Amino acid sequence: MKKFLFFTLFFVLQHSLEAQNNINFSAKTLDNSELNFSEVNSQSPTLLSFWATWCKPCRAEMKHLENYYNKYKSKGFTVIGVNQDSPKSMAKVKSFVATHNLTFPIVLDPNQEIFQKFNSQSIPLSVLINTNGEIVYTHIGYLPGDEIELEQEIMKLLEK
């Protein structure tokens, strides 16, 4: 009986992890164009950052994400910000992005449809995905210093 439970649990966990890999979605960007994640990710390792304007840790993390985007995009790396604000606060998103000179793509996820694919409950959520569509690193939350570990993970991914 224990073997059966173990294999059942193993199957469920493996299936859950596989479901999280090879994520695909299309979403509107701030300029109302369509971004297809699998097209972007097949060309470059990608960091998805789930954030909102009302989230203080998210806002603090954004300057580091912009730095990574600029520092590593020549090596084929990209960052996609997945905004979680409601439709009513979209003007705040555009203003925040402009004020902070964010140049990486920002997509809108007002109904949290993309966010739900990652079975997470809180933001900021960082998900690093290789060009095979496999999740290689995730991190929930942001405290000063977390950006060091994230950059190390980005560099490891780019070395492969």
DABEL-V487996 format. One record per residue. N is the residue number from 1. PSI is psi as a letter, one per 30 degrees, with the letter a starting at -180 (* if undefined). OMEGA is omega as a letter, one per 30 degrees, with the letter a starting at -180 (* if undefined). Layout:
n=N psi=PSI omega=OMEGA
n=N psi=PSI omega=OMEGA
//
This chain:
n=1 psi=e omega=a
n=2 psi=e omega=l
n=3 psi=e omega=l
n=4 psi=e omega=l
n=5 psi=e omega=l
n=6 psi=e omega=a
n=7 psi=e omega=l
n=8 psi=e omega=l
n=9 psi=e omega=l
n=10 psi=e omega=a
n=11 psi=e omega=a
n=12 psi=e omega=l
n=13 psi=e omega=l
n=14 psi=e omega=l
n=15 psi=e omega=l
n=16 psi=e omega=l
n=17 psi=e omega=l
n=18 psi=e omega=l
n=19 psi=e omega=l
n=20 psi=f omega=l
n=21 psi=l omega=l
n=22 psi=h omega=l
n=23 psi=k omega=l
n=24 psi=k omega=l
n=25 psi=l omega=l
n=26 psi=k omega=a
n=27 psi=l omega=l
n=28 psi=k omega=l
n=29 psi=l omega=l
n=30 psi=f omega=l
n=31 psi=g omega=l
n=32 psi=g omega=l
n=33 psi=l omega=a
n=34 psi=k omega=l
n=35 psi=k omega=l
n=36 psi=j omega=a
n=37 psi=e omega=a
n=38 psi=e omega=l
n=39 psi=e omega=l
n=40 psi=e omega=a
n=41 psi=f omega=l
n=42 psi=f omega=a
n=43 psi=f omega=a
n=44 psi=k omega=l
n=45 psi=k omega=a
n=46 psi=k omega=l
n=47 psi=j omega=l
n=48 psi=k omega=l
n=49 psi=j omega=l
n=50 psi=k omega=a
n=51 psi=l omega=l
n=52 psi=l omega=a
n=53 psi=f omega=a
n=54 psi=f omega=a
n=55 psi=j omega=a
n=56 psi=e omega=l
n=57 psi=e omega=l
n=58 psi=e omega=a
n=59 psi=e omega=l
n=60 psi=e omega=a
n=61 psi=f omega=a
n=62 psi=e omega=a
n=63 psi=e omega=l
n=64 psi=e omega=l
n=65 psi=e omega=l
n=66 psi=e omega=l
n=67 psi=e omega=l
n=68 psi=e omega=l
n=69 psi=e omega=a
n=70 psi=e omega=a
n=71 psi=e omega=a
n=72 psi=f omega=a
n=73 psi=f omega=l
n=74 psi=f omega=l
n=75 psi=g omega=l
n=76 psi=g omega=a
n=77 psi=k omega=l
n=78 psi=l omega=l
n=79 psi=k omega=l
n=80 psi=k omega=l
n=81 psi=k omega=l
n=82 psi=j omega=a
n=83 psi=k omega=a
n=84 psi=g omega=l
n=85 psi=l omega=l
n=86 psi=l omega=l
n=87 psi=e omega=a
n=88 psi=f omega=a
n=89 psi=g omega=a
n=90 psi=e omega=l
n=91 psi=e omega=l
n=92 psi=e omega=a
n=93 psi=e omega=a
n=94 psi=e omega=l
n=95 psi=e omega=l
n=96 psi=e omega=a
n=97 psi=e omega=l
n=98 psi=e omega=a
n=99 psi=e omega=a
n=100 psi=g omega=l
n=101 psi=h omega=l
n=102 psi=k omega=a
n=103 psi=f omega=l
n=104 psi=l omega=a
n=105 psi=k omega=l
n=106 psi=k omega=l
n=107 psi=l omega=a
n=108 psi=k omega=a
n=109 psi=h omega=a
n=110 psi=f omega=l
n=111 psi=g omega=l
n=112 psi=g omega=l
n=113 psi=e omega=l
n=114 psi=e omega=a
n=115 psi=e omega=a
n=116 psi=f omega=l
n=117 psi=f omega=a
n=118 psi=g omega=l
n=119 psi=h omega=a
n=120 psi=l omega=a
n=121 psi=f omega=a
n=122 psi=l omega=l
n=123 psi=l omega=g
n=124 psi=k omega=l
n=125 psi=k omega=l
n=126 psi=k omega=a
n=127 psi=j omega=l
n=128 psi=k omega=a
n=129 psi=k omega=l
n=130 psi=l omega=a
n=131 psi=f omega=l
n=132 psi=g omega=a
n=133 psi=g omega=a
n=134 psi=k omega=l
n=135 psi=k omega=a
n=136 psi=f omega=a
n=137 psi=k omega=l
n=138 psi=l omega=l
n=139 psi=k omega=l
n=140 psi=k omega=l
n=141 psi=l omega=l
n=142 psi=k omega=l
n=143 psi=k omega=l
n=144 psi=k omega=a
n=145 psi=f omega=l
n=146 psi=f omega=a
n=147 psi=f omega=l
n=148 psi=e omega=l
n=149 psi=e omega=l
n=150 psi=e omega=l
n=151 psi=e omega=l
n=152 psi=e omega=l
n=153 psi=e omega=l
n=154 psi=e omega=a
n=155 psi=e omega=l
n=156 psi=e omega=a
n=157 psi=e omega=a
n=158 psi=f omega=l
n=159 psi=f omega=a
n=160 psi=* omega=*
//
